[in-house]
Amino acid sequence: MASLPSAVIGNTIKLESEFKKRSTTFPSIEKRNSGYLDKDFDALSLDFKETEPSNYVTLLQKCVEKNSIKEAKMIHGQIVKSGTNDNLFVMTSLVNVYGKCGAMEEARKVFDGLAKRNVVTWTSLMSGYVQNAQPELATGVFLEMLENGAFPTNYTIGVVLNACSVLYDVKLGKEVHGYVVKYGLEDDTSVGNALCNLYSKCGNNLDSAMKVFSRIGERNVVSWTTIVSACGDNGSSADGLNLFSEMLEEGIEPNEFILTSVLSLCSTMQAIDVGLQVHSLSIKIGYEFNLAVTNSIMYLYLKNGWFSEAKKLFYGLEKVSLVTWNAMIAGHAQMMDVAENNVMQTRNGVEALDMFLRLQRSGLKPDLFTMSSVLTVCSNLVALEQGEQVHAQTIKTGFLSDVVVGTALVNMYNKCGSIKKASKAFVEMNTRTLISWTSMITAFAQHGLSQQALDLFNDMRLAGDRPNKVTFIGVLAACSHAGMVDEGLAYFEMMKNEYKINPIMDHYACMIDMFVRLGRLEEAFDFVKKMEFEPNEFIWSLLIAGCRSHGNLELGFYAAEQLLSIKPKDPEVYSMLMNMYVSAKRWKDVSRLRKAMKEENLTKLKDWSWISIKDKVYSFKPDDKSCYQCRDVHVLLEELLEKSRNLGYEWKENLEIPEDEDIEDKEPSLSRVHHSEKFAVVYGLLKIQKPAAVRVVKSTSMCRDCHSFIKFVSVETEREIMIRDNKRLHRFVNGKCSCGDFGSLL
């Protein structure tokens, strides 16, 4: 890490008072010869004879406007030829221009050739390095400047603090802060803003940012924007909104940057009422048609489910930029994760894909952000065909080389059940991040390819990438799936001891799942006792499922009581317990469960399944009598049931109790139902030609009966069938499932 030289810390350099507030901006040069330059000036056409130094500066500024390094070099040559290269003002301008045009090697050559330098020259070189993504060189120049006895101005301090922010170098930033305090610059607005930005970017320093903000003498809108954004970056959205209110009370008018920051806070908190007020304010002060503000408002509305309002804003734009299209697509994609139910989730995904198609028809070209968002949508919809089309586009556009897009492809193919294509996408990635490695390890684990997952984990460690807690979830899940107890325990200890990662609930769930799969129930319960925190409903559900599977009802009922004591909120948990009590004919317990559900305001579990075929999504419900091609579906379902019975399938009829029936002291009447995935699979068999796989998404977990039935169907039809329920992916091939038959026990 860079640090200030001892000469500075030892008080041997004094910041003279006239330098404290000195501006390093270049003085404005009036055009003395109005006809000397015009909009279409060309350095080749100019007559440089008897050119004044001030005109060289004006010419150089024109090069910045045109971003023309070639013409800057031509003017540079004329400056040397005319002997003006001994003019510090002109040469400092040249350093500044080369920096702004991205020619930092040229800027450094000019700088190194100067006989004299002032603070403006030093600052120009530093600023160029920061603007050209070389912040480490900027901090080096700053230290060099101090060692040469030059005095930094407030602008210089701002530049080096921005470099520290980009580098996340809070150590050097704090040393510069000490320098600022020492010479009384804390109340300077630009310095205070830069310090706020530094502490907000370098994690867990929000308190420091707030203290710096409170000491700024004259806060401008940039100061307020910086601190409000800092609150958002550090998880204090409510504080950010309060600060915005304070700013308005002080009479400072917002700009587009703070409006977008505040709207982002409203999205995070889903504070739609505040967001509406900010929307009204933005219209009042003239930002109604500002693209950045409009995008933020649209995203806020999307996140709160206000689709019609978001679309009104979208369709009201005179010109739609790619950023706006991306906001709409990403908004719909993220709404899939927070949708109230699976039907809404599917609608959001379909709308996102429709937006993507319209974007392409608009003439604009998608960028890598578009591609990654659309691939996420395809993942959630299990829309393999559309995902493959997007993959083809990433190859044509060159975005395939981007690590974010590559990782999104791995996830898409994994969730669509194509582990071979996921593996191929991973192998073809030019670079891999921790997220890439973790995604592929998890994919192998989910598909039951445990050894490949563990081999890849070892490859990752050899490559020098450090695993995180999510990586270990994939590793432990692989051990669990394969029943590799010794290996699982070894990796669990490696996580704690070698990588100093404290186990979270998901790690314990993998370990307990491992013991339960093998029928080692006592060891599973012992492991629960070793947990550093109370088990959640998923842990108890795993234990109950294992007890039911291995016939240990006594332990199962104990786990059920523990589960009920924490008052679970998931209707599926109650459904699982209900099935267990109904099977054991414990009607009083069934009645107790129904009362508990009413007390918790939990509705009956909604079972939906859907399948995507040729850009259309078809949904199904239990015992669906109104499904697509209903007669053909029911005929084929009965045929498959009959063939399955001949192969040894026994229909463990799904029993449901009428909601209005009192069952306190008597055995209830039970209705028999076919769950939704049976209809979705059968419809897929009717509409999708061999050898293509049938891919279905289900809103709840598969029951044991449906799981068993689909295994037989995969044999009878010689088809690959994939069902992704709300817990895991089930890939049925030749009568076997990738979950190892444990994923259906809930």
Secondary structure, DSSP 4 states (H G I P E B T S, - for coil): -----HHHHTT-S---HHHHT---SPPP---SSTTS--TT--GGG---TT--HHHHHHHHHHHHHHT-HHHHHHHHHHHHHHTGGG-HHHHHHHHHHHHHTT-HHHHHHHHHT-S---HHHHHHHHHHHHHTT-HHHHHHHHHHHHHTTPPP-HHHHHHHHHHHHHHT-HHHHHHHHHHHHHTT-TT-HHHHHHHHHHHHHSSS-HHHHHHHHHT-SS--HHHHHHHHHHHHHTT-HHHHHHHHHHHHHTTPPP-HHHHHHHHHHHHHHT-HHHHHHHHHHHHHTT-TT-HHHHHHHHHHHHHTT-HHHHHHHHHH-SS--HHHHHHHHHHHHHHHHT-SSHHHHHHHHHHHHHHHHHHHHTTPPP-HHHHHHHHHHHHHHT-HHHHHHHHHHHHHHTGGGSHHHHHHHHHHHHHTT-HHHHHHHHHT-SS--HHHHHHHHHHHHHTT-HHHHHHHHHHHHHTTPPP-HHHHHHHHHHHHHHT-HHHHHHHHHHHHHTS-PPP-HHHHHHHHHHHHHTT-HHHHHHHHHT-SS---HHHHHHHHHHHHHTT-HHHHHHHHHHHHHT----HHHHHHHHHHHHHTT-HHHHHHHHHHHHHTTPPPP---EEEEETTEEEEE-TT-SSSTTHHHHHHHHHHHHHHHHHTT-----EEE--TT---SSSPPP-EEE--HHHHHHHHHHHHS-TTSPEEEEESSPPPHHHHHHHHHHHHHHT--EEEE-SS-EEEEETTEETTTT-TT--
